[in-house]
Amino acid sequence: MHKTFEIATVEWSFHLADGNDFEQALTETVNHLKFFWNYGAETLKLRVDHQEVRLEPNHLLSCTYLQKIDVLHEHPHPEVLLLAFNRGFYCIHTHDSEVSCNGFLFFGSNYTPVVKLDDAENGRLRTLASVLQEEFDTRDQNQEEMLRLLLKRFIIRVSRLARKQLLNRKLPEKELELIRQFNVLVEEHFKKYRQVADYADLMHRSPKTIANIFALQGEKSPLEIIHDRVALEAKRLLLYTDKPSKEIGWDLGFEDPSQFNRFFKRQTDLPPREFRERFSTYVFK
């Protein structure tokens, strides 16, 4: 099954696919945000950028249009549902106040957030997916709005689950929101700003306040998140473009190649040239 809703004149696109058709749909939705839902009994293996991700049964993964995704599954007909939508159809930046997924499910510090579905949530999302499938087949003046409302409902349900499973539930909502906002700003400005103080100014907070809240979350520090995002972009450019490393360094805001080389080696234990030589073969084999 592969259902599509598209308005070519304004570049709006929304896809629903599963089973035999999901890999073909994946090639048509490179510039889309995506949900992968493994509803079968077998583990689905994916490569997200150059890292392998094992999507277990009843697990759901969200990915952005920046990520290079390859399917590594060993089964000919994977039981996986793909929802893919572009920014024209539903922009999570514009609708951030509605769904609160930006900087969390998408463009967050965890670039492959996986959510586990219990039996009850499996049932709810199956019902929602069934209604979505019916709406893709309903061609009338209300179809576009109905599809957008159903997608919004899907995003909100997954966001609620992810908040419970992936974040420190002891933190107040106000502090969780600060973490999310920081992630959004890093995504928007990582090529320009590499210091926590820069983001603190944008948020009208002190660097110490931000650092303390991230410490309570118990994961990476704000500076580590900034550095990880810059390194991730460098890896993508090294693996999926033929740009020289010095040009990649300039694209990412480094003043000279040696500065970029030192940063990249600190992050990956490899200089850019060696990283490209070692992993390009792995990615494109």
N, C-alpha and C positions, 0 to 999 in steps of 0.2 A: 504494500500500500504506500502510495506517495500522493498526498493531497497538497495542493498549492493554491495560494491566493496572491495574485500579483496585479499591481497597477503600474504598467511600464512607464507611463508618462511622468509619474512622480516617484518612481523607483521604490514602491512599497512592495514588500515580499514577506510571506509567512508560509512555512512548510511544516507538514506533519507526515512522518514516514516511519515505517517499521519493517522488520523482517528482511525479505529479499531486496527491498528497494531502498533501505536506509543508507547503504554505502553510495549509491548513485546520487541520492539526495544530498549526501555530505559533500560531494564534488560540486554541487550547484549552490551551496550555501557557504562558500568560503568567507564571505564578508558579513556573516550573520552571527548574532549571539545564539548560543545553543544549550539545550538540555538533552542529556543522554540518560534514559531511564532503562535500566536492565530489569525487565519484568520476568525473565526466564529463570531456569534452574542452573544455568552454567555461568561461569565467570566470563566476562567480556574483557578482553585485553585491548587497550588503546595505547598509543604513544602520543602524548601531549607535549609539543615541542620535542625535546629529545629525551623525555622521561617516560618510562612505562607506567601506566596506571591500570590497576586491576579493579574493574568495576564488578563488585559482587552482586549476586541476586538481590533484588529489592533495594538497590542503591541507585542514587541519582547524582549525576555530575553536571556542573555548569561550566561552560567555556566561552571565551570571548572570540571575536573575529580576528584578534591578533595572534591567536594560538594556532600552530600547525598541528593537525590531528590526522593520525593514521590508524587504521583498524588492524589489529594483530590477532584477531580471534582465530581459534582453531576449528570452529564449527561453521558449516556452510550457510546456515540460516539462523543467525543470532536473534534472540528474542529481545530486541531493544527498540525503544520508541525514541525518535528524534523530533524535538521541537526546535525550529530555527526561525529567527525573525531578524530583520535588519532594522537599522535606526529609523528609516522612513516609516515603517509600519508601527513600531513602538519604541520610542526613544527613552531609555531608562534615565538619562540625564534630565530630560524635560519633565518626566513623571516621577522624579525621585521622591517627592513628598508623598506620592500615592503608594508606592511599593517598597521603598526603602531597601532596595537590593543593591544599588550602586555602591561600590566600595566594599561590598560584602560578598554576595554571590558572584558578582562581576567586578573586575578591576580592584580586587582587594589584595591584602597581603598574602593570602593563601590562594595561589593561582589555579589550583585544582580542587575546589571545595566539593566534597562528596557527602551527601546526606543519605541517611538510612531511613527507609520507610517501614513502619510497622504495619500490621495487618489492617488496622483501621484506616491509616493514611493511604495504604495501597488501594483500598476500596474506594476512597474518596477521589483519588487521582484517576483511577480507572473510569469511574463515572464521568469525571470531567473530560477525560480524553475521548470517551465515547460521544459526549455531547459536542466536543470540538469536531470530531470526524463527521457527524451529521451536519454541522454548520458549514463545513467546507463544501458539502454537496448542495447546500441551499443557496441558490442564486437569486437574490432579491436585493432591494435597496437597503435592507438592514444588515446584510451579511457582514460587511466590513466592521461595523460597530460591534456586532455580536462576537465576532472573532477576537476583536481587540479586548473586549470585556472578559472573555473566557481566558485569554492569555494572561491578562492582568490578575485574574483570580488564581491561576496556576502559579504565577510568580510569587504572589503573596503567601500562598500555602507553603511553598518551598522555603521562602524566606523565614517564615515562622519556625519551621522545623530546624533550619540551619542555625538560627539564633540559639535555640535550645541545645543543639548538639555541638556546635563549634565554638561558641563563646562562653566565657566565664559567667554562669548564671547568677553569681553573687554580686556582680557589678550592677549598679543602678542603670536604668535605661539611658539616662543623660550621659553617663560615661561610655556606654556602648556606642551611643550616637557620635561621641567625639572620636572614637576609634574609626568608625565608618567614614566620617568626614575627613579625617587625616588620610585614609586610604584613597579617597576620591581625589584629594588635592595632590597627592603623590602621583597618581595616574596622569593628572593634567599637567603637572609642572616638573616631572623628574628630569627632563632634559635641561632645565634651567636652574633648578634649585637642588642642592645636595646636602643642605644643612637643616637640622631640626628647627633652628631658630627662624629660618625663612618661612617654614610652614606655621610655626607658632605665631608669627606676625600676621599671616593670612587669616588665622583662626582667632586672633585677638586673645591668645592665651600665652602663658609663659612656657618656655621649653621644659622647665622642671615639672610643671603640671602635666604636660603631655607625657613625659617620660614616666612619671609616677603612675598614671592610669594604665599605660602599657605594661608596667611592671606588675600591677595587680592582675592584669589579664594573664600574665605568666608565660607569654611567648616571646616573640622577638621585640627588640627595642625599636623605637621610631627610626633611629639611624640605620639599623639593620634592614628595616623595610625599604628605606630609600635606596640603600646600596643594592639590595636584592633586585629592586625594580630596574635600576640602571643596568645591572649585570644581566638580567633576563633579556632586556632589549638588545644588549650587545651580543648575547648568544644567538638570538634570532637573526640578527643581521649577519653574523658570521656564518651561520648555517644555511640561511635561505636567500642570501644575496651574494653577489661577487664583489661587493665593495671592499677596497683595501682597508685594513684595520685602522690606519691613520684617519681615513675619511669617516669611519664609524665613530672613532673617538671625537672628531669634530662635531658630528651629528648629535652626539650625546653631551656636548658642552665642555669637553676637555680642551685645554688650551694647546697642548702639544701631545704627540704620539706617546712619548715616554710616560707622561702622566697617566694616560689611558692604559698603557701596558701594565704599569705598576698596580693600578686599581684592579684590572681584570685578573691579574695573577693572584692578588690577595683574595679575591672572591672565589676563584675556581682552582687555584693551585697550578694553573697552566697559563702560559702566555697566549695571546689571541691566535697567533699563527698555528701553534701546536694544537690548540682546541679545535680550530677549523679542520686541520688535517686529520685529527683523530676521530671526530664525530661526524663529519660530513659523509664519510663512507658509510657509517652506521645508519644515518638518517635516510640516505638516498639509495641504499642497497635494495 
